[in-house]
Amino acid sequence: MEVFYTAKSFSGETKSGQSRVNDERDLVEQLRQDGFVLTSFKELKSEQGTKVNVKFMDRFSSISVKEKMMFARNLSVMISSGLPLSKSLQNITLQTENKKLIDVLQHICDDIQTGTSFADSLVKFPSIFDELFTNMIRVGEISGNLEEVLGILSSQLEKDSALLKKIKGAMVYPAVIMTAMGLVGVVMMVYVVPQMTSVFKDLGADLPASTKFVISLSSAMKEQWYLFVIGIPLLGFFAKFSMTTTTGKKALGIFLLNLPVVKNIVIKVNCARFARIYSSLLKSGVSVVESLQILSRTIPNYYYKKAFLHAIADVQKGVNLSKVIFEEKKVFPILVPQMIEVGEATGKTEEILGKLAEFYEEDVDQLTKNISSIIEPVLMLVMGIAVGFFAIAIMQPMYGVLETIK
């Protein structure tokens, strides 16, 4: 059977995780060999038959990180006030405006009233409550400190939301510039170039390859406009789909970790998220191996996933995490393994990682504030190349005609 357990060593260290055992005696023996005593365990139900049918219109609604953060925070306050879990969930349902979240919370309330655990109810909604959320709730239920775990979760979600908001905010300026460039390009191709084409035909000018390319593209955009209207969204969908494949994730990881300027931001964002999530999991009582497994499925970058999976295998052999992380120099700056090593030596890994997360979050904040000044020269260069190519393509035939007249 598959069980989720919590255990303590004779020195007071807490450990939790999942294990496949024959019975309780087998689990006790396994933990005893590792120097731990079983404090509690729960048999995990098969996930078969736990999925909820998602309505078609629900696919177009979503639950934001802020809503999940408020949900965790409010639930923590209500439980710490002495309200039962089911009553707390009912109160939050009445306060919620998001229809999808209301529907989800009603399903969870019904499950809890029939004897299903809170964590097992959350597992049914993986698109809303990820593995990080459900595993921390499971630890909180078993250890009896659910309100504390919910408080840690809300803090984690708040920090994560703030970090992602900074990144998205920094991308607004380049996105606006690129959109404006695209619109100007479309206007030029659809209205200006056709008029120049008729002039070239009247003059009988010998057109160079660059001019022929511009005229052909202009003609296609004007006459087969529907191909662009359909093709561009399809291309975007294909690109998004390819990012869900292993090859696509690997290619994106290589691209981002080798792109000047962006590389530095990507590394610091992922290190901040790693430190924050890992610290939260350890505070909640999740074991090192289980935490790394959750991280490998939470951090999206392919090379960070690979690093965590490698770490899991080595940590299970007894190697310190700091030594494993030190070998991953491409994705972890030297500061990360050094801080983890200090935490391992002092027994304050979660506290030190919390400070490390704050350090990288402040660093990312500073980088995102300066990103417009970093990206502006690159955008100017791209615009200069585009305008220069267009100018040469239009002006070159005219100079050819003038030379012929002379």
N, C-alpha and C positions, 0 to 999 in steps of 0.2 A: 504493500500500500504506500501511497505518497502522503507524507506528513509534513507539516510546518511546525518547527519546534523552537523553544527557547531553553537555554541552559546557562549554568554559571560554573566557573572554575573555583577552586579553593581559595584563589587570590581575590575573588570578587568580580572577575571579568565576565561580562554578559556576551552571549553568543546566540544567534538565531539563524535559521535557514530552512531549506527544504531537503528532504532525504527520502529515498525509497527503501523501505524496510519490510520485514515479514510481520513483525508485531512490535508491541511496546518494549518487550524484553530485548529484542534485537537493537532497537534504537538506544536504549540505556547502555548496552554493552559497547556500541560504537562510540558513544560520547565518553564513556568511562576510559576507553583506550586513548582518547585525546585529552584526558584530564578534566573533563566537564561532567557536571551532574544535571540530569534532566529536571527542569522546573515545570514545564508545561508543553503540551503538543496538541495538534489538531489535525485530524485526517482531512486531506484535501479531496473534495468531490471532483469527479470527472467533469470536465467542461462540456462534455457532450450534452446537448439539449439545453444549454444555458443561454444560447443566443436569443436576442429579442428581434422580432421582425421590425425592420426600419421602414417607416412609411416613406413613400416617394418624395413628398414635399419636405420631409425632415432633412433630406439631403441638401436642401438649399438654405437651411438654417444652421446655426452653429452656436457653440457655447464658448465664450471668450475666456482667456486666462484670468482676466479680472473677475469674471463671474464665479469661476472655480475657486479663486482666492477668497472671495467674500463668502462663498459657501463653506469652505473649510474654517474660516475665522469665526463665522456666526455659529457653526455647529460646535466648535471648541468652547465658545463662551456659554452656550446653552447647556452642554453636557457638564461643564465645570460648575454650573449653577445648580445642578442636581436633577435636571430634566432627563427622562428616559430617552434613549436614542430615537425610537419611533416617534415620540411626541416632538422632539427637536426637529426631526425631518419634516413632520407635518407643518410645524410653524414656519420653517424656511420655505416650504412649498407655497404657503399663503402669501409670503412676502416677495416671491419671485415673479418677474414679469416675462421672462423668456419661456415661451410655450414648450420648446423642446426640453428644457431643463425641468419644467413642471412635470412633463410626461415621464421623464427619467426618474425623478424623485418619487413619483407615485408608484412606479414599478418597484423601486427599492423599498419603500414603506410596506408594500404588499408582501414582498419577500421576507422582510424582517419579522413581520407579524406571523408568518407561517414557519418561523424557526431558522431561516437562512441567515448566515452571518453577514455582517455589513460588507466585508471584503469580498465574499462570494457574490454578493449582489452587484458590487461595482465591476467585477470581472465581466459581467454581461454587456458592459458598455465600453469596450476598449477604445473606441474612437473619441470618447470623452474623458474617461479616467484611465490614464496610461499605467504601465506596469509599476512605475515609481510610486504613483498615488496609491494603487491597490496594495502593494507590498508593505508600504509604511502603515496603512490602515490595519493590515493583517497583524503586523507586529504590535501595534497599539492595542488591538482587541485581546491578543493572547497575553500580553504583559500587564494589561489593566491600566495603561496610561494613555487611553485614546485621546483625551482632551489635549494632553501635552504634544502628542504626535500631530494632531490636527493643527496646533499652533505652529509647529515646525514646518508643516506642509504649507500653510498660508504664507509664512515668511519666505519659504523657498520659491513659491509661485510669484510672490510680489517682486523678489529680486530678479527672477527669470524674466518676468514681464517688463521690468524697467530696462534690463539689458537689451532685450529684443527691440523695445521701443526706440532706444538710442540708435541701434543699427538701422532700423527702418527710417527713422528721421533723417539720418545722414544720407540715405539713398534718395530722398525727395528731390534735392537740387539736381543731381545728374539725370534723374528720371524725367524731370520737367524739361531740361535742356535737350535731351535725346528725343523726347516727344515733339518738341517744337521744331527740331531739325527735320524729323520725319514728315511733319505736316508741310513745312516749307518745301521739302523735296517733292512731295506729292503734287503740290500746286504748280511747281516749276515743270514737272514732267507732263502734267495733264493740260496745262494752259499755255505755258511759255514755249516749250520745245516744239509743239506742233506748228506754231507760227513761224519759228525759225526754220523748220523743215521745209515749209512751202517756199521760203526765200532761197534756200539752197537749191531746190529743184528749179526755180526760175533762173538762177544764175548758172546752173549746170556745173556746179562745183564738184571737184573730185574729193570725196569724203574720206578722211582717215578712219582707222579702226575704232578709236575712242568715240568719234562722232556717230558712227554707225551703231555702236553699242547703246549710246544714249537715246538715239532715235528709235531703235528697236524696243528698248525698255519703255519708252514713252508711248509708243504705239500699242504695246501689250497692255499697259496700265489703262489706256483709254478705251480700247476695243474689247479686251477680255478682263474687264475690271472685276467681274464676278469670280474669276479664278483667284484673285488676290484676296477678295473678301472671304472666300471659303478657305483658301490655302493657308493664310497666315494664322487663323485660329487653330487649324488642324496641325500646323507645324508646332505651335505652342503646346497643344495637347500631346503631340508625339514627344516633344522635349521633356514635358513633365512626366510622361509615362516612362521614358527611358531612364529618368532619375530614380525610379523605383527598382530598376534592375541592378544586379551586382556590378555589371560592366559600366553602367551609367554612373553609379555612385563612386566607383573607383576612378573613372575619368574626371568627374567633377572634383574629387578629392585631390588628384594630381594637379589639376588646373589651378585650384584655389591656393594650394600650398606652394605653388611656384610662380604665382602672379605677384609682381612687385607691389608694394604698399598693402594690397589686399591680404597677402600672406601673413603679415604682421598682425592685422586685425583678426583674421580667422583663428590664428593660434591663441591669441589672448582671450578671445570670446570663448573658445572651447575649453581653455584652461580655467577660466572663471566659472563656467558651468560645471566642469568636472569637480573643482574644489567645493563649490556650493552644494551640489547634489550629494557628493560623497560624504561631506560633513553632516548633512541632514540625515542621511541613511544611518551613519554611525551613531548619531545622537539618538535615533529612534530605536537602536538596538539591533539593527540588521548586521549580519556578519560581513567580514571583508569580502569573501568569495561571492556571496549573494549580492553585495553592493556592486561589485565589478560586473556581475552578470546583468544587473539592472542598467548600469551605465552603458554597457555594450549595446543595449537595445534602446537607450534614451538619447545618447549623443549621436547625431545623424552622420557626421563625417566618417567616411569609410576607414581612414587610417587610424582614427581614434578608436573605432570599434575593434580594429585588428589589434591595436596595442592593448586594449582591455582584455580581449580573449587570450592573448599571449600571457598577460599578467595573471589571469585566473589559473592557467596551467602551472605556472611557476610558484604562485602563492600556495597552491595545494601541495606542492612538494616541500614547502617550508621556507621558501625564499622570501625575504622582506620585500614589500611592495616598492619601497624607495629604490632598491637595487634594480628591479624590473623596469621602473619608470626611467631610471637613469640611462638605460640602454636605448630608449625611444627618443633620441635627441632631435629627430626631425619634427616631432609634434609636441614635445614638452621641453621648454627652456630649463636650464640647469637649476633655476630657483625652485621649481616644483619638487624634484626628488630631494633636494636639500631640506626643504620645509617638512616634507613627509618623514624624512629620516629623524629630524628633531622631534616630531610628534611621536614617532615610534619609540624614541629613547626616553621621552618624558611622560608618555602615556596620555598626552593631550592632543592627539591627532585631529579630532573634530574641531577643537578650538583654533588650532594653528591653521587648518584648512579654511576655516571661516575667515580668518584674517587674510589669508592668501587670496581668497575669492574677492574680498573687498579691495585688495591691492590691484588685481587685474580689472575689476569693474571700474575703478577710478581711472585706470590707464586707458581702458576702452572709451570711457566718457571723454577723456582729453583727446583721444585720437579722432572720435566722431565729431568733436567740435571743430577740429582742424581739417576734416576730410574735404570740405569744399575747396579750401585753398590748395589741397594736394591734387584733387581731381580736375580742378579748373584748367591747368595747363594741358592735361591730357585731352580734355574736351575741345580746347582751342586748337590743338594739333589735329584732332580728327576732323573738326569743322574746316580747318584750313586745307587739309588734303581733299575733302569732298568738294569744297568750293573751287579749289585750284583745278581739280580734274574736270569739273563741269565747265569752268571758264575756258580751259584749253580745248575741250571737245567742241565748244561753240565758236570760239574765236579762230581756231586754226584754219577751218575752211575759208573764212572771210579773208584772212591774210593770203591764202592761196589764190583766191579770185583776184585780189588787188594786184598781186605779182603778175598774174596772167594779163591783166588789162595794161599794165606798164609795158 
